[in-house]
Amino acid sequence: MIARHDEAGLLRVIAPATTFEDIVASGVDPIRRHGAGHVDVVTAVLDVLGRAGTGCNDAGRRRVLSRHAAEVRKAFEARGKGSARDLDMIDTAFRCAVERLASG
């Protein structure tokens, strides 16, 4: 929670703080929901999630990114419309993202 006070020190606003999870979810969730059936969209999101973890020293943030990567992959697989080649592309992109996120 974030508290804001006026010049006299009186509490005026209490608002929830925006977390890293909130930021990632707001960017990834709509794309996952609407783009899960498109190989190019899914591979791009997996690439971005992996890149976001590169150089990230916070294990908790890398876990958030990894969880979103797993959800994106699962959403694609749930559509059940991908060819064997499509599934292979998704698996490769997912493995690459996970490797990046594991190494930070």
C-alpha positions as CSV (number, residue, x, y, z in Angstrom):
1,M,0.0,0.0,0.0
2,I,1.1,3.5,-0.7
3,A,0.1,6.3,1.6
4,R,0.0,10.0,0.5
5,H,-0.1,12.9,3.0
6,D,-0.8,16.5,2.4
7,E,1.5,19.4,3.4
8,A,0.1,19.3,7.0
9,G,0.9,15.6,7.3
10,L,-2.7,14.4,7.1
11,L,-3.3,11.1,5.4
12,R,-5.2,11.8,2.1
13,V,-4.8,8.7,-0.1
14,I,-4.1,5.0,0.5
15,A,-3.7,3.1,-2.7
16,P,-2.4,-0.4,-3.6
17,A,1.2,-0.5,-4.9
18,T,1.8,-1.8,-8.4
19,T,4.0,-4.9,-8.3
20,F,6.3,-6.4,-10.8
21,E,3.7,-9.2,-11.2
22,D,1.0,-6.6,-12.0
23,I,3.1,-5.0,-14.7
24,V,4.0,-8.3,-16.3
25,A,0.4,-9.5,-16.2
26,S,-0.9,-6.3,-17.7
27,G,1.4,-6.7,-20.7
28,V,1.3,-10.5,-21.2
29,D,-2.2,-11.6,-20.2
30,P,-4.1,-9.9,-23.0
31,I,-1.6,-11.1,-25.6
32,R,-1.8,-14.6,-24.2
33,R,-5.6,-14.6,-24.3
34,H,-6.0,-13.2,-27.8
35,G,-2.8,-14.4,-29.5
36,A,-2.5,-18.0,-28.1
37,G,-3.5,-19.5,-31.4
38,H,-0.8,-17.7,-33.4
39,V,2.7,-19.3,-33.5
40,D,4.4,-16.0,-34.4
41,V,2.7,-14.2,-31.5
42,V,3.5,-16.9,-29.0
43,T,7.2,-17.3,-30.0
44,A,7.6,-13.5,-29.8
45,V,6.1,-13.3,-26.3
46,L,8.3,-16.2,-25.2
47,D,11.3,-14.4,-26.6
48,V,10.4,-11.1,-24.8
49,L,9.9,-12.9,-21.5
50,G,13.3,-14.6,-21.9
51,R,15.0,-11.4,-22.8
52,A,13.4,-9.6,-19.9
53,G,15.1,-12.1,-17.5
54,T,18.5,-11.6,-19.0
55,G,20.6,-9.8,-16.5
56,C,17.7,-9.9,-13.9
57,N,19.3,-10.6,-10.5
58,D,16.0,-11.0,-8.7
59,A,15.0,-14.7,-8.5
60,G,11.4,-13.8,-7.7
61,R,11.1,-11.7,-10.8
62,R,12.6,-14.4,-12.9
63,R,10.0,-16.8,-11.4
64,V,7.2,-14.5,-12.4
65,L,8.5,-14.3,-16.0
66,S,8.9,-18.1,-16.0
67,R,5.4,-18.6,-14.8
68,H,4.0,-16.4,-17.6
69,A,6.1,-18.2,-20.2
70,A,4.6,-21.5,-19.0
71,E,1.1,-20.0,-19.2
72,V,1.7,-18.7,-22.7
73,R,2.9,-22.1,-23.8
74,K,0.0,-23.9,-22.1
75,A,-2.5,-21.6,-23.8
76,F,-1.1,-22.4,-27.2
77,E,-1.2,-26.1,-26.6
78,A,-4.8,-25.8,-25.3
79,R,-5.9,-24.4,-28.6
80,G,-4.9,-27.8,-30.2
81,K,-4.6,-26.3,-33.7
82,G,-0.8,-26.4,-34.1
83,S,1.0,-28.7,-36.4
84,A,3.9,-30.7,-35.3
85,R,6.2,-28.1,-36.7
86,D,4.3,-25.3,-34.8
87,L,4.6,-27.3,-31.6
88,D,8.3,-27.7,-32.2
89,M,8.8,-24.0,-32.7
90,I,6.9,-23.2,-29.5
91,D,8.9,-25.8,-27.5
92,T,12.1,-24.4,-28.8
93,A,11.1,-20.8,-27.9
94,F,9.9,-22.0,-24.5
95,R,13.1,-23.9,-23.7
96,C,15.2,-20.8,-24.8
97,A,13.2,-18.5,-22.5
98,V,13.5,-20.9,-19.6
99,E,17.2,-21.2,-20.1
100,R,17.6,-17.4,-20.1
101,L,15.4,-17.1,-17.1
102,A,17.3,-19.8,-15.2
103,S,20.7,-18.1,-15.8
104,G,19.5,-14.5,-15.2
